[in-house]
Amino acid sequence: MNPDKIILKFEDVAEQVHGPVRRLVGFVRAKNMLGLFDAADLDANPRSAKAGAITQAIIQSIEDDPDIFPFKTKGILIGSAEYEPLQRNRYQLLFNSTAIEGILDGGHNMLAIGTYILSRVLDDEKALRKIKLWDDFKIAWTANRAAIGDIREELDFLVPVEILVPAAIDDEGVIAEFTSSLLEICAARNNNAELTLETKANQKGFYEEIKKSLPASVAGRIEWKKNMAGGDVKVRDIIALAWIPLSMVELPAKVKAPLPQNIYRNKGECAKLFDDLMDDDSVSRPQGGPIHELHNTAVGSAITILGDLPVLYDKIYAEFPKAYNRWGDFGRMKIVRIFDLAKKADKSGKYMRSQPETHFTEQPVKYRYPDGMIMPLVYGLKALLRSKDGKVEWATDPTKFIDRHLDEIAGAYKLVLEMSGYDPQKVGKNETSYKIAFSEFEKAFLREQAQAA
């Protein structure tokens, strides 16, 4: 939430207290929600809102019969660990931890109501149709905020709003218990949305160190939670890669590293195992609430290594075709498509009209092919890692190593492709592919070390 303090005025409000939670529930006129729209960022909501049939139906309800609209929607759920009751049914809310406080549920209602308000001041239908995600909406809202203020008094329809606050604001024990409950409440309220394991893990803070370790350009493209703007890359693609360095650290007894081929074949298992790992007290613990903080230095070192892997993955993807061409003809494989401006008119389907890009860093490349073809090679980078004082680190610069040795490794790896009939599924799912790739990286590294001795 930004700013971190807002005031909401209810038309009618009731208070209910049970355990550590006080619930304020009632109706708020849309005109008194403008400050909430100014501040809302949906960080605490496990899902980011996305325009679609649901939001369109909500907008239609407001337009067709605003009097019964508040009875047709569950409204907005807000959580705040610090609040102050004011006069005339007004409440001041302060959001100290925006990862768990703010809008907990009702993001689609917020998007729909906000889009409806925008439609009252924005005559451009094309501009309205461009609002697909919450970030799109916020840009349009900010740009038209002055005009929205001019029609404030016209926004008279009611919206159901529920606010959860601590039962006793002056009792630190109650506040701590309330804060710890927020994430569980949020997940329960969103259960009907079929939240993914990764979305829930993100809300617990399990991915925070990964976000810090990755290049900003890569982190910004990952769908850390459902419907996130810019989320072109699935978070499980990153989590699967994490198990390359994580498989070298001492893991809690209840956690076992996935099989090498499962970083391609079963990324869901990789995500579940990472969740189990981060949920272990020996790895991370909640810090003053439900958000976990990593304290295991060995796991932390593996996550630092993970920060390098997306760029290395893309480097192998981009350079493997050229390396392979020393031993064969990469472009002749049926599964491979080629970008060649001179062949744009070709109707065979072999040539692409637009230039493909690498998965994580969006670097332009000549060939497009399934990542199963090179996933064992990415796993082979594990041979360049070493354990030192309980931590994982690179034994040699991996980028320079690829520059020096990818050609020779590609020659041996050609056998893997031949044995699999050039089928990327067979390559990526076969344990032998990973053993051979690891062995080739290891042999090249050991030869280099021996020559340097």
N, C-alpha and C positions, 0 to 999 in steps of 0.2 A: 504494500500500500504506500502511495506517495502522493500527498504528504501523509505522515503517520498519525494524524489526528483529525477526526471528523466529528460532526454533530448530526444526529438523526432525530427528527421530530415525528413521533407517532400521533396518529389521530386517536386511536384507542390502543391501550397496551395492558397486558396482564403479566404478572410476575409469578414464576413458579420456582421453588427451590427444592433440590434433592441432592444429597451428597455434596460434592464440591462445586456443583453447577447451579447457577441462577439463570433461568431462561426468561427473556423478555420477548413477548410475542404479541403482534398486533398488525395494524395496517399503517403504511406510510404513503403519503401522496407522492406521486412521481416528481412533483416540483420540489419536494424536500429531499430527493435522492440525488440531486445534481452534484453535490459535494462528494457523494459516494462514487459516482461515475468519474469525477475528477481524480479521485485517489486510487480507484481499484486497479489492480494489476493481475489478479487471479493467481498469484504465486502460491497461496495456501490451498487452492483448489487442485485436487489431483489431476483434473482434466482442464485443458484450455478450451474455451468455447469455440465452436465452429458453426458457421451459418449452414442451414440446411432445412429439411422439412420441419424439424422441431421448432426452430426459431421462426420460420414462416408462419407456422400454426399459432404461435404465441402472438405474433404481430397481428394476425388476422383476428384473434380474440379481442385484442385491445381495440381494434378498429370497429369491429362489429357490435360488441356489447361491453363497453368498459365497466358497466355497473356490476356485472357478474364475473368479470375477469378475476378479481381477487379470490373467487371461490373455485376457479378452474385451474389454478396453478399453486404449486407448493411454495413458490416465492423464493426468497433469498435467505440463506443461512450465513450469519456472520459470527466470528469468534474473536474475543478480545480479552486478554488477561488483565487489562487495566481500563477502568471506566469510571465515569462520574455522572450520577443522576443530576439533571438540572431541572429547572421549573418548566411547566407546561408540556409534560410528556417528552422532554428532550433529554438525550443521553449523549455525553461526550465519550468517544471511544479512542483509545490510544493503542497503536499497534507497535509493540516493541520487537517482536520476532515475526517478520512478514512471511517467513517460510511456513509457519503454522497458524498465524493469526491473519484475519481478513475475511474474504469470502470463501467459506468452506464448501458450499454447495449452492447451485443456482446460477452458475456461470452462463448457461444458455439463456436463462431468463434475463440476466443482465445484458447480454448481447442483443437479445430480441427487443427488450424495452429501450435500450440505448439506440438501436437502429431505428425503431419507430420514432423516437424523439428527433433523431437526425432527419428523418423523412419529412418532418414538419418544417424544417428550415432549408432543406437541400432539395432543389427542384431537379437536380441532375440524376435521373434514374440509373444511368450508366455508372455513375460514381457510387450509388448505393449498392448496385450489384457487385461492385468490386470488393465490398466488405465481406470477406470470407472468414477471417480469424479475428480474435480479440485485438491483436496488434493493429490490424487494418482499421478496426473500429476506433481505437484510441487516437490514431492519427487524424481521422476524420472528425472525431469529437473535439479534439484540441483546436483544429483549424476552424471549426464553426462554433466555438464556445460562446463567443459574444452574441451571436444570433440566437443561440439556445437560451441565453439569459434573458433576451428580449421577450420570449414567449413563455417564460417560467410560469406565470399565473394560469396559462391555458392547460398546463399539464396537471390536471386535477384528478386523474384516475388513481385508484388505490392499488397498492402492491403489498402482499403479505411479506412481512419481514420477521425473522426470528434471530435474536441475538443471544449468544451464550457468553456469560461472564462468570467470574468466580463468585461463589456463594457468599464469601466474606472477604471483602477487598483488603482488609487490614490484617488478615491472618496469612502469614507466609506459607504455612503448611498447606492450607486450603488452596492457595494460588499455585503452589507447586503441583499439587494433585490435579487441579483443574488443567494446568498446562499439559501435563502428561496424558490427560484424557482426550485432549483436542484431536490428536492425530487419529486415535481410535474412533472417535465420533465421526470425524470427517470421512474415514474409510467406510464406516458402516452406512452413512448417509449416501455414499456414492456406490454402494454395492450393486445396485441395479444397473449400473453403467458398465459392469464387467471390467473393472479396472485391471490392467495388466500387472503382473508381478513387478515389472520394471517401474511402472508408474508409482506403485506403493513403495518400492525401494527408494525411489527418488525423493518421495515425501519424508522418508526416514533419514535422509541425508547420506545414504550409502554411497552415492556417486559424487559427493562433493570433492573428494581428493582427486578423482578422475578428471573432473571438470578443470581443476587447477593444473593438472599435469599436461593436458592436451593443448596444442596450439589453439589460440582463440578462434582462428578461422575454422578449425575442425569442430571444436566444442559447440560453436554456434550453429552447426548444421545437424546436430544430433537431436532426435526426438526424445528428450529426457522424460517428458510426460505426454499423454495422449493429446493430439490436436495442437501440439506446440508449433508456433510459427517458425518457419525455417527448418523444421525437422525432417530433412531429406534422408537422413541416415538413421536407421534403427539403433537404439541403444544397445541391443543385444549383439550387434556387429562388433561394438567396442568391447563389451564384456567378454565375448568369446576370445578375442585377442588377449585379454588380460590374463587368461589362464596359461599363456606361454611363459611369462615370467613367474606367475604365481605357482606354477607346478614345481618351481625350484626352491620354494621356501617351506619351512616347517608349518604344517597346517594343523588346526585343532583336530582332536581325535574324531569328531563327528563329521568332518569335511574331507572328502577325497577328490583330488583333481580329476577332471573328466579325461577320457581317452583322447589321444591327439586328434583323431579324426572327428571327434565331436565338436571341435571348434568350427567345423563346417557343417557336419551332419545334424547336430542337435544343439543349436544355439540356445534353445529354451532351457535345456539342462544346464548349460553353462551359466545362464542367468540365475537359475534356482540355486546352484551351488555357490555362486557369488553372494547371493542373499543370505544363505546359511553361514557363509564365512563371516560376513560383516555383522551378522546378528550375534556372533559369539562374543562373550565378554572379554576373551583374551585378545580380540581384534579391535572392537569398538564398543563404546558405551554411550548411553544417553547423557547429555550434558544439560542439566537443569530443565529437562523437558524430553519430548520424544525424539528430538534430532540427535542422531548418533555422531560421535566424533572418533575418528581413527586414532588409535594410540599404539598400534603394533608396528614397530619400525621395519620389520622384515616385509610385511605386507605393503607398507608405505613405499619401500624401495622398489617392489615389484610394480606398483602403480606408477612410480616415476619412469620406469622402463616402458610401461604401456604408453606413456606420453609420446614416445618415439615411434611406436609401431605403425600408426596410420600413415605417416609419411613414408616409412620403409615399405609398407604394403604397396602403396601407390608407385613407389620407385620400381619395385619388382614387376608390378603389373605393366608399367610403361616400358621397361627395358628388356623383359623376358623375350618378347617376340624377336628383337634384334639379336639377342644372344642365341636363341634357338636357330635362327637363320644361318648360323655358322655350320649347323649340323643337318638342317633340313629346310623345308619351306613352310613357315608358320601359316602363311596366308592360304595355303591349300587345304588346311583342315576345314571340314564342313561346318564346324561350330563357330568358326572365326568369320567376322565381318570386317570389311576394310573401308576406310574413308579415303577416297581419291577423287578430287575435284574433276579430273578428266573422265571419270567413269560415272558421273552423276546420272546420266541418261540410261545407264545399264538397268535392265529389267530382271536380271537373274536373282536379285535379292542379296547378292554377295556384297554389294557396295552400298555404303550409307550416304544419305544426303546431307546429314549434319555430323559434325565432328564429335566423336565420343570423348568422354572425360573419365579420369580416374575416380574411384569411389569416394574417397575422403577429401582430397584436396582439389578436386575438379581441374586437374591438369589435362590439357588437350593431348590426345594420343591418336595414333593411326588405326589401331586395331581395337575391336570390341569382342570380348569373349567372356564366358562364365568364370567366376572367381574360383570355382572348383579346380580349374587348371593349375592355379598357382598357390592355393592355400597350403599345400605341403611345403612349398618353398618358403613361405612366410614362417611356417612352424620351424623350418630349418634354422632360422635365426637364433633359436634357443641354444644352438651349439656355440654361439658367440657370447653367451652369458656365463658368469661364474658367481659362486657364492663366496662372500668375504665378510667375516665377522658377523655372520647371520643375515647379511643383506645381499641383494642381487645387484650386480652391476655388469656393464659391458666389459668383456675382456679385450676387445678391440673396437675401433670405430666401425660400426656396422655399415654406414654409408660408403666409406672408402673400401671396406671389404667387398661389398657388392660390386663396386666399380672394378675391383681387381679380379674377382673370381666368378662372377655370374656366368660368363661365357663357358668356362670349363664345367661348372656345375650343370648348366643347361645340357651339355653333351651327355652327361651321365643320366640326367633326369629324362632325357628323350626316351629312354627305355621304359620309364614309368608310363608315359603317354602311350607308347606302343602296346604295352601289356594291357592297358585299359581300353584299347581300341579307340583312343582319342575321345573317349566319353568323359566329359568333365565330372559327371556324377560319380562314375566309378573311380576316377582319380581322387576326388575330394573325400570320398567315403571309405576308401581302402586304407587300412592301417599300414600296409606295406609301403604305400606312397610316402607316408610321413617318416617311416624308418629310413628309407632310401635318401630322402631329402636331407634329413638330419645328418645322416652318415656322410653325405657329400660335403655339407658345410663343415662338419667336424674334421674330415680329412684335409680339406683345404686349409683350415685354420691351423691344424697340427703341423702340416708341411711348412706353412709360413713361419710358425714358431721355431721349428727345427732349423730352418734356414737362417733365422735371425740369431740363433744361439751361437 
